[in-house]
Amino acid sequence: KFDPQINRSHLLECIKSLLILQDSNDSHCDEREQMGAIYILSNLSSPEPRAWAVNLPTNLRNSSLIRKSLKLGLFWRENNFVGYFRLLRRLSPVLQAAVHRFSEQLVLTGLKVYSVAYSSANCKYPVIKLTELLTLDRSTVKDLCSRLNIVTDTDHVRFQKGDLKNFTDSSTEHTAVVRVNDLTRDDVMAQF
């Protein structure tokens, strides 16, 4: 039987092993940067990748991907979903896939915040702005709102504080925050 927790644990162990091998073989910096970013992004909830990044050689620690990955982790820990999704859009599909499960959690956080901030009988929030903010397509936003019992019409979302009791972490599972299933082998290989 497939266990996602065991799968994540094995994935992280494989990535750590690869990073150790790259370090001991003095691998090319671009490869180390890409795998280091994947390691950081696939483990945002742990302090281990941050501690690892601090001990990297200066040129690697200050590389673009490592810095973006650490910044994305900071946004995630601060629940700054606006900064998080803005930065996420600028990452490659492979890095977006590495951080996928954390993105799902932050979508729920964003919807919780908006349910309090825009809770009013007369307040309507544009669906198009929500799709841009959360980097989701229109149908995904409407489907997610429907699952969470958030009222939507053709062009607007009507948030209500009372809807918060319906929010659970499983509400956003399998939300197409990142089109992981659309990634092709060529997309992945182009990153290395």
C-alpha positions as CSV (number, residue, x, y, z in Angstrom):
1,K,0.0,0.0,0.0
2,F,1.3,3.5,-0.9
3,D,2.1,5.7,2.0
4,P,2.8,9.3,1.1
5,Q,4.7,10.0,4.4
6,I,7.1,7.1,3.8
7,N,7.4,8.2,0.1
8,R,8.4,11.7,1.2
9,S,10.8,10.4,3.8
10,H,12.5,8.2,1.2
11,L,12.6,11.0,-1.3
12,L,14.3,13.4,1.2
13,E,16.9,10.7,2.1
14,C,17.7,10.2,-1.6
15,I,18.1,13.9,-2.2
16,K,20.3,14.2,0.9
17,S,22.4,11.3,-0.4
18,L,22.8,12.9,-3.8
19,L,23.8,16.2,-2.2
20,I,26.5,14.5,-0.1
21,L,27.8,12.7,-3.3
22,Q,27.8,16.0,-5.2
23,D,29.7,17.6,-2.4
24,S,32.3,14.9,-2.1
25,N,32.8,14.8,-5.9
26,D,32.9,18.6,-6.2
27,S,30.0,18.5,-8.8
28,H,29.3,21.4,-11.1
29,C,27.7,24.3,-9.3
30,D,24.5,24.4,-11.4
31,E,23.6,20.8,-10.6
32,R,24.3,21.4,-6.9
33,E,22.2,24.6,-7.0
34,Q,19.2,22.8,-8.6
35,M,19.3,19.8,-6.2
36,G,19.9,22.1,-3.2
37,A,16.8,24.1,-4.2
38,I,14.8,20.9,-4.5
39,Y,15.9,19.8,-1.1
40,I,15.0,23.1,0.5
41,L,11.6,23.3,-1.2
42,S,10.6,19.7,-0.6
43,N,11.2,20.1,3.1
44,L,10.0,23.7,4.1
45,S,8.6,22.5,7.4
46,S,11.9,21.4,8.7
47,P,14.8,23.6,9.9
48,E,17.3,21.0,8.6
49,P,17.5,22.4,5.0
50,R,18.1,26.0,6.3
51,A,20.9,24.8,8.6
52,W,22.4,22.9,5.6
53,A,22.1,26.0,3.4
54,V,24.0,28.1,5.9
55,N,27.0,25.8,5.7
56,L,27.2,25.8,1.9
57,P,30.1,27.5,0.2
58,T,29.4,31.2,-0.3
59,N,29.0,31.1,-4.1
60,L,26.4,28.3,-3.8
61,R,24.7,29.8,-0.7
62,N,24.3,33.1,-2.6
63,S,23.1,31.6,-5.8
64,S,19.8,32.6,-7.3
65,L,17.9,29.3,-6.8
66,I,19.1,28.7,-3.2
67,R,18.2,32.3,-2.2
68,K,14.8,32.1,-3.9
69,S,14.2,28.7,-2.2
70,L,15.1,30.1,1.2
71,K,13.0,33.2,0.7
72,L,10.0,31.0,-0.4
73,G,10.5,29.0,2.8
74,L,10.4,32.2,4.8
75,F,7.2,33.3,3.2
76,W,5.7,29.9,3.9
77,R,6.7,30.0,7.6
78,E,5.3,33.6,7.9
79,N,2.0,32.5,6.1
80,N,2.7,35.3,3.6
81,F,0.7,33.7,0.8
82,V,0.9,36.8,-1.4
83,G,4.7,36.9,-1.4
84,Y,4.9,33.1,-1.6
85,F,2.7,32.8,-4.7
86,R,4.4,35.7,-6.5
87,L,7.8,34.1,-6.0
88,L,6.4,30.6,-6.8
89,R,5.3,31.8,-10.3
90,R,9.0,32.7,-11.1
91,L,10.3,29.2,-10.3
92,S,10.7,26.4,-12.9
93,P,8.0,23.7,-13.0
94,V,10.3,21.2,-11.3
95,L,10.8,23.5,-8.4
96,Q,7.1,24.2,-8.2
97,A,6.4,20.5,-8.1
98,A,8.9,20.1,-5.2
99,V,7.0,22.6,-3.1
100,H,3.5,21.4,-4.2
101,R,2.2,20.1,-0.9
102,F,3.2,23.3,0.9
103,S,1.5,25.4,-1.8
104,E,-1.8,23.5,-1.1
105,Q,-1.5,24.3,2.6
106,L,-1.0,28.0,1.8
107,V,-4.0,28.2,-0.5
108,L,-6.1,27.2,2.5
109,T,-4.4,29.8,4.7
110,G,-5.1,32.4,2.1
111,L,-8.7,31.5,1.9
112,K,-9.0,31.6,5.7
113,V,-7.5,35.1,5.8
114,Y,-9.8,36.3,3.0
115,S,-12.8,34.8,4.8
116,V,-12.1,37.1,7.7
117,A,-10.8,40.1,5.9
118,Y,-13.6,40.3,3.3
119,S,-16.5,39.0,5.4
120,S,-19.4,41.3,4.7
121,A,-22.9,40.8,3.3
122,N,-22.2,43.4,0.6
123,C,-18.6,42.6,-0.1
124,K,-17.7,40.7,-3.3
125,Y,-14.1,39.8,-4.2
126,P,-13.3,39.3,-7.9
127,V,-12.6,35.7,-8.9
128,I,-10.0,36.9,-11.4
129,K,-8.0,38.6,-8.6
130,L,-8.2,35.4,-6.5
131,T,-7.0,33.3,-9.4
132,E,-4.0,35.7,-9.9
133,L,-3.1,35.8,-6.3
134,L,-3.2,32.0,-5.7
135,T,-1.9,31.1,-9.1
136,L,-4.9,28.9,-9.8
137,D,-7.1,28.8,-12.8
138,R,-10.7,30.0,-12.6
139,S,-12.3,26.5,-12.5
140,T,-10.0,25.4,-9.7
141,V,-10.9,28.4,-7.6
142,K,-14.6,27.8,-8.1
143,D,-14.3,24.1,-7.4
144,L,-12.3,24.8,-4.2
145,C,-14.7,27.4,-3.1
146,S,-17.6,25.0,-3.7
147,R,-15.8,22.3,-1.6
148,L,-15.3,24.8,1.2
149,N,-18.9,26.1,1.0
150,I,-17.7,29.6,0.0
151,V,-20.4,31.3,-2.2
152,T,-19.3,32.2,-5.7
153,D,-21.2,33.7,-8.6
154,T,-20.0,34.2,-12.2
155,D,-17.3,36.8,-11.4
156,H,-17.2,37.1,-7.6
157,V,-16.5,35.3,-4.3
158,R,-18.5,36.1,-1.2
159,F,-16.4,35.3,1.8
160,Q,-18.0,34.8,5.2
161,K,-16.3,34.4,8.6
162,G,-18.8,31.7,9.5
163,D,-17.5,29.5,6.7
164,L,-14.2,29.0,8.6
165,K,-15.5,26.0,10.5
166,N,-15.7,24.1,7.2
167,F,-12.0,24.5,6.4
168,T,-9.8,21.5,7.0
169,D,-6.3,20.7,5.6
170,S,-7.8,17.9,3.5
171,S,-10.1,20.5,1.7
172,T,-7.2,21.5,-0.5
173,E,-5.7,18.1,-1.1
174,H,-5.2,17.4,-4.8
175,T,-5.8,21.0,-5.7
176,A,-4.1,21.9,-8.9
177,V,-1.9,24.6,-7.4
178,V,0.9,23.3,-9.6
179,R,0.1,21.4,-12.7
180,V,2.4,18.5,-11.6
181,N,0.5,16.0,-13.8
182,D,1.2,18.2,-16.8
183,L,5.0,18.0,-16.4
184,T,6.7,16.0,-19.1
185,R,10.0,14.2,-19.1
186,D,11.4,17.0,-21.3
187,D,10.3,19.6,-18.7
188,V,12.2,17.8,-16.0
189,M,15.3,17.1,-18.1
190,A,15.5,20.7,-19.3
191,Q,16.2,21.7,-15.7
192,F,19.4,19.7,-15.5
